[in-house]
């Protein structure tokens, strides 16, 4: 160790991605804040049930579940806050309250979710609106300990309106914020 090292020790930077994922997924000594969800990513390809004459899908289609587009689904963990989604200025109000809550107004049809950067590596798809339909987020039923119940039971469904990457050290995406609107199941 040189003389300068004693006065100016090399400090390691906190890895924001790693710390965020420890919060979402849990770790030794860190209680998980994420909840199980299904992320339904709709493609831009119509399902075979799509009716070009009526311009819509068959609502009871077993492949697309009435979405009208082919999709993939993956189960993951996200932190979801109800009644909080600033559609007009995304990402400003992440404190767990709807902006007008102080004046007695709240919006139960809105929500904000926070997830790992790995789930939305192609966030430009949402920024530049290249998708034809909104992707969906389905909240899964959990037991009293916060563990997922099997078989999977969907308790709420949201369409993802906006995807906001949150940048950190060296300009890398640390985590992603999703602004959502509730849909009927």
C-alpha positions as YAML, in Angstrom:
chain: A
units: angstrom
residues:
- id: 1
  name: UNK
  ca: [0.00, 0.00, 0.00]
- id: 2
  name: UNK
  ca: [1.40, 3.35, -0.96]
- id: 3
  name: UNK
  ca: [1.33, 6.54, 1.10]
- id: 4
  name: UNK
  ca: [-1.55, 7.98, -0.97]
- id: 5
  name: UNK
  ca: [-3.74, 4.90, -0.47]
- id: 6
  name: UNK
  ca: [-4.03, 5.56, 3.25]
- id: 7
  name: UNK
  ca: [-5.49, 9.04, 2.71]
- id: 8
  name: UNK
  ca: [-7.44, 8.31, -0.45]
- id: 9
  name: UNK
  ca: [-8.58, 4.70, -0.32]
- id: 10
  name: UNK
  ca: [-10.13, 3.25, -3.43]
- id: 11
  name: UNK
  ca: [-13.85, 3.00, -2.83]
- id: 12
  name: UNK
  ca: [-15.99, 0.56, -4.74]
- id: 13
  name: UNK
  ca: [-19.13, 2.01, -6.25]
- id: 14
  name: UNK
  ca: [-22.48, 0.57, -5.32]
- id: 15
  name: UNK
  ca: [-23.90, -1.44, -8.20]
- id: 16
  name: UNK
  ca: [-27.42, -0.02, -8.55]
- id: 17
  name: UNK
  ca: [-28.61, -2.93, -10.67]
- id: 18
  name: UNK
  ca: [-27.45, -5.47, -8.13]
- id: 19
  name: UNK
  ca: [-28.91, -3.58, -5.16]
- id: 20
  name: UNK
  ca: [-32.25, -3.05, -6.90]
- id: 21
  name: UNK
  ca: [-32.51, -6.73, -7.80]
- id: 22
  name: UNK
  ca: [-31.67, -7.69, -4.21]
- id: 23
  name: UNK
  ca: [-34.70, -5.62, -3.14]
- id: 24
  name: UNK
  ca: [-37.05, -7.03, -5.77]
- id: 25
  name: UNK
  ca: [-36.04, -10.71, -5.52]
- id: 26
  name: UNK
  ca: [-34.72, -10.79, -1.94]
- id: 27
  name: UNK
  ca: [-31.35, -12.01, -0.71]
- id: 28
  name: UNK
  ca: [-29.63, -13.10, 2.47]
- id: 29
  name: UNK
  ca: [-30.60, -10.44, 5.02]
- id: 30
  name: UNK
  ca: [-32.83, -8.56, 2.54]
- id: 31
  name: UNK
  ca: [-36.60, -9.07, 2.59]
- id: 32
  name: UNK
  ca: [-38.11, -9.25, -0.90]
- id: 33
  name: UNK
  ca: [-40.44, -6.38, -1.89]
- id: 34
  name: UNK
  ca: [-41.36, -7.83, -5.28]
- id: 35
  name: UNK
  ca: [-44.50, -9.79, -5.98]
- id: 36
  name: UNK
  ca: [-45.08, -12.48, -8.62]
- id: 37
  name: UNK
  ca: [-46.47, -11.23, -11.91]
- id: 38
  name: UNK
  ca: [-46.96, -12.47, -15.46]
- id: 39
  name: UNK
  ca: [-45.61, -10.20, -18.18]
- id: 40
  name: UNK
  ca: [-47.60, -10.72, -21.39]
- id: 41
  name: UNK
  ca: [-45.70, -9.38, -24.41]
- id: 42
  name: UNK
  ca: [-47.94, -8.97, -27.43]
- id: 43
  name: UNK
  ca: [-46.30, -9.32, -30.83]
- id: 44
  name: UNK
  ca: [-47.29, -7.32, -33.90]
- id: 45
  name: UNK
  ca: [-48.63, -10.50, -35.58]
- id: 46
  name: UNK
  ca: [-52.38, -11.07, -35.60]
- id: 47
  name: UNK
  ca: [-53.71, -14.30, -34.17]
- id: 48
  name: UNK
  ca: [-55.32, -16.76, -36.59]
- id: 49
  name: UNK
  ca: [-58.71, -15.86, -35.07]
- id: 50
  name: UNK
  ca: [-58.43, -12.23, -36.27]
- id: 51
  name: UNK
  ca: [-61.42, -11.32, -38.42]
- id: 52
  name: UNK
  ca: [-60.41, -8.83, -41.10]
- id: 53
  name: UNK
  ca: [-64.04, -7.95, -41.83]
- id: 54
  name: UNK
  ca: [-64.99, -6.94, -38.29]
- id: 55
  name: UNK
  ca: [-61.47, -5.79, -37.44]
- id: 56
  name: UNK
  ca: [-61.27, -7.76, -34.23]
- id: 57
  name: UNK
  ca: [-60.46, -11.07, -32.60]
- id: 58
  name: UNK
  ca: [-62.75, -13.80, -31.33]
- id: 59
  name: UNK
  ca: [-63.16, -13.10, -27.62]
- id: 60
  name: UNK
  ca: [-63.05, -16.77, -26.61]
- id: 61
  name: UNK
  ca: [-59.95, -17.73, -28.63]
- id: 62
  name: UNK
  ca: [-57.84, -20.16, -26.60]
- id: 63
  name: UNK
  ca: [-54.59, -19.03, -28.25]
- id: 64
  name: UNK
  ca: [-54.69, -15.24, -27.87]
- id: 65
  name: UNK
  ca: [-57.33, -15.06, -25.08]
- id: 66
  name: UNK
  ca: [-59.18, -12.37, -27.02]
- id: 67
  name: UNK
  ca: [-56.14, -10.11, -27.45]
- id: 68
  name: UNK
  ca: [-56.11, -10.51, -31.24]
- id: 69
  name: UNK
  ca: [-52.32, -10.79, -31.35]
- id: 70
  name: UNK
  ca: [-49.87, -13.58, -30.68]
- id: 71
  name: UNK
  ca: [-48.02, -13.19, -27.38]
- id: 72
  name: UNK
  ca: [-45.50, -14.71, -25.03]
- id: 73
  name: UNK
  ca: [-45.77, -14.79, -21.25]
- id: 74
  name: UNK
  ca: [-43.11, -14.93, -18.56]
- id: 75
  name: UNK
  ca: [-43.38, -15.02, -14.79]
- id: 76
  name: UNK
  ca: [-41.17, -12.66, -12.80]
- id: 77
  name: UNK
  ca: [-41.15, -10.35, -9.76]
- id: 78
  name: UNK
  ca: [-42.01, -6.64, -9.67]
- id: 79
  name: UNK
  ca: [-42.77, -4.01, -7.05]
- id: 80
  name: UNK
  ca: [-46.25, -2.62, -7.79]
- id: 81
  name: UNK
  ca: [-47.79, 0.51, -6.25]
- id: 82
  name: UNK
  ca: [-51.52, 1.10, -6.68]
- id: 83
  name: UNK
  ca: [-53.08, 4.43, -7.57]
- id: 84
  name: UNK
  ca: [-49.78, 5.94, -8.66]
- id: 85
  name: UNK
  ca: [-49.08, 6.56, -12.30]
- id: 86
  name: UNK
  ca: [-48.17, 9.94, -13.68]
- id: 87
  name: UNK
  ca: [-49.29, 9.48, -17.29]
- id: 88
  name: UNK
  ca: [-48.62, 13.14, -17.99]
- id: 89
  name: UNK
  ca: [-45.05, 13.22, -16.64]
- id: 90
  name: UNK
  ca: [-43.76, 9.71, -16.26]
- id: 91
  name: UNK
  ca: [-41.49, 8.83, -13.40]
- id: 92
  name: UNK
  ca: [-41.94, 11.92, -11.25]
- id: 93
  name: UNK
  ca: [-44.21, 10.54, -8.55]
- id: 94
  name: UNK
  ca: [-42.80, 7.21, -7.36]
- id: 95
  name: UNK
  ca: [-43.40, 7.83, -3.68]
- id: 96
  name: UNK
  ca: [-46.37, 5.49, -3.37]
- id: 97
  name: UNK
  ca: [-49.07, 8.15, -3.58]
- id: 98
  name: UNK
  ca: [-51.24, 9.40, -6.39]
- id: 99
  name: UNK
  ca: [-50.25, 13.04, -7.08]
- id: 100
  name: UNK
  ca: [-53.64, 14.44, -5.99]
- id: 101
  name: UNK
  ca: [-53.99, 12.15, -2.97]
- id: 102
  name: UNK
  ca: [-53.29, 15.05, -0.56]
- id: 103
  name: UNK
  ca: [-56.48, 16.72, -1.83]
- id: 104
  name: UNK
  ca: [-58.65, 13.64, -1.37]
- id: 105
  name: UNK
  ca: [-58.34, 12.30, -4.91]
- id: 106
  name: UNK
  ca: [-56.88, 8.95, -5.83]
- id: 107
  name: UNK
  ca: [-57.11, 6.80, -8.91]
- id: 108
  name: UNK
  ca: [-57.45, 3.09, -8.24]
- id: 109
  name: UNK
  ca: [-57.38, 2.36, -11.99]
- id: 110
  name: UNK
  ca: [-53.71, 3.37, -12.24]
- id: 111
  name: UNK
  ca: [-50.54, 1.71, -10.97]
- id: 112
  name: UNK
  ca: [-46.77, 1.96, -11.24]
- id: 113
  name: UNK
  ca: [-44.43, -1.02, -11.24]
- id: 114
  name: UNK
  ca: [-40.67, -1.21, -10.88]
- id: 115
  name: UNK
  ca: [-38.69, -4.11, -12.34]
- id: 116
  name: UNK
  ca: [-35.26, -5.29, -13.37]
- id: 117
  name: UNK
  ca: [-33.62, -3.70, -16.39]
- id: 118
  name: UNK
  ca: [-33.36, -7.22, -17.91]
- id: 119
  name: UNK
  ca: [-37.11, -7.39, -18.54]
- id: 120
  name: UNK
  ca: [-37.14, -4.42, -20.92]
- id: 121
  name: UNK
  ca: [-33.85, -4.40, -22.79]
- id: 122
  name: UNK
  ca: [-35.81, -3.08, -25.81]
- id: 123
  name: UNK
  ca: [-37.48, -0.16, -24.00]
- id: 124
  name: UNK
  ca: [-37.32, 1.83, -27.26]
- id: 125
  name: UNK
  ca: [-40.28, -0.26, -28.42]
- id: 126
  name: UNK
  ca: [-42.38, 1.68, -25.92]
- id: 127
  name: UNK
  ca: [-40.59, 5.01, -26.20]
- id: 128
  name: UNK
  ca: [-41.15, 5.17, -29.96]
- id: 129
  name: UNK
  ca: [-44.48, 3.28, -29.87]
- id: 130
  name: UNK
  ca: [-43.58, 0.61, -32.43]
- id: 131
  name: UNK
  ca: [-45.97, -1.93, -30.91]
- id: 132
  name: UNK
  ca: [-49.55, -2.15, -32.18]
- id: 133
  name: UNK
  ca: [-51.06, -3.14, -28.82]
- id: 134
  name: UNK
  ca: [-50.11, -2.52, -25.21]
- id: 135
  name: UNK
  ca: [-48.35, -5.31, -23.35]
- id: 136
  name: UNK
  ca: [-50.07, -6.56, -20.21]
- id: 137
  name: UNK
  ca: [-49.04, -7.14, -16.62]
- id: 138
  name: UNK
  ca: [-51.04, -9.69, -14.66]
- id: 139
  name: UNK
  ca: [-50.76, -9.75, -10.86]
- id: 140
  name: UNK
  ca: [-50.80, -13.22, -9.35]
- id: 141
  name: UNK
  ca: [-52.46, -14.29, -6.12]
- id: 142
  name: UNK
  ca: [-50.11, -14.74, -3.16]
- id: 143
  name: UNK
  ca: [-50.53, -16.43, 0.22]
- id: 144
  name: UNK
  ca: [-50.12, -14.78, 3.63]
- id: 145
  name: UNK
  ca: [-46.32, -15.03, 3.36]
- id: 146
  name: UNK
  ca: [-46.23, -13.34, -0.06]
- id: 147
  name: UNK
  ca: [-45.48, -16.57, -1.93]
- id: 148
  name: UNK
  ca: [-47.21, -17.39, -5.18]
- id: 149
  name: UNK
  ca: [-50.28, -19.62, -5.00]
- id: 150
  name: UNK
  ca: [-50.49, -22.60, -7.36]
- id: 151
  name: UNK
  ca: [-52.26, -23.08, -9.66]
- id: 152
  name: UNK
  ca: [-51.71, -19.50, -10.80]
- id: 153
  name: UNK
  ca: [-54.65, -17.20, -10.18]
- id: 154
  name: UNK
  ca: [-54.67, -13.76, -11.80]
- id: 155
  name: UNK
  ca: [-56.05, -11.11, -9.43]
- id: 156
  name: UNK
  ca: [-55.61, -7.96, -11.54]
- id: 157
  name: UNK
  ca: [-54.68, -7.07, -15.11]
- id: 158
  name: UNK
  ca: [-53.00, -3.87, -16.31]
- id: 159
  name: UNK
  ca: [-52.02, -2.56, -19.71]
- id: 160
  name: UNK
  ca: [-48.53, -1.08, -19.77]
- id: 161
  name: UNK
  ca: [-48.89, 2.50, -21.03]
- id: 162
  name: UNK
  ca: [-45.34, 3.73, -20.60]
- id: 163
  name: UNK
  ca: [-41.91, 2.19, -19.97]
- id: 164
  name: UNK
  ca: [-39.39, 4.55, -18.39]
- id: 165
  name: UNK
  ca: [-35.77, 3.41, -18.10]
- id: 166
  name: UNK
  ca: [-34.03, 4.79, -15.02]
- id: 167
  name: UNK
  ca: [-30.38, 5.54, -15.62]
- id: 168
  name: UNK
  ca: [-27.59, 5.44, -13.07]
- id: 169
  name: UNK
  ca: [-23.85, 5.05, -12.96]
- id: 170
  name: UNK
  ca: [-22.09, 5.56, -16.29]
- id: 171
  name: UNK
  ca: [-25.45, 6.03, -18.03]
- id: 172
  name: UNK
  ca: [-26.53, 2.40, -17.73]
- id: 173
  name: UNK
  ca: [-30.14, 1.46, -17.10]
- id: 174
  name: UNK
  ca: [-30.43, 0.51, -13.41]
- id: 175
  name: UNK
  ca: [-34.13, -0.41, -13.35]
- id: 176
  name: UNK
  ca: [-37.34, 0.21, -15.28]
- id: 177
  name: UNK
  ca: [-40.53, 2.00, -14.25]
- id: 178
  name: UNK
  ca: [-43.85, 0.92, -15.79]
- id: 179
  name: UNK
  ca: [-46.87, 3.22, -15.84]
- id: 180
  name: UNK
  ca: [-50.05, 1.17, -16.10]
- id: 181
  name: UNK
  ca: [-53.81, 1.34, -16.35]
- id: 182
  name: UNK
  ca: [-56.15, -1.31, -14.95]
- id: 183
  name: UNK
  ca: [-58.26, -3.44, -17.26]
- id: 184
  name: UNK
  ca: [-61.19, -5.72, -16.56]
- id: 185
  name: UNK
  ca: [-60.37, -9.41, -16.29]
...
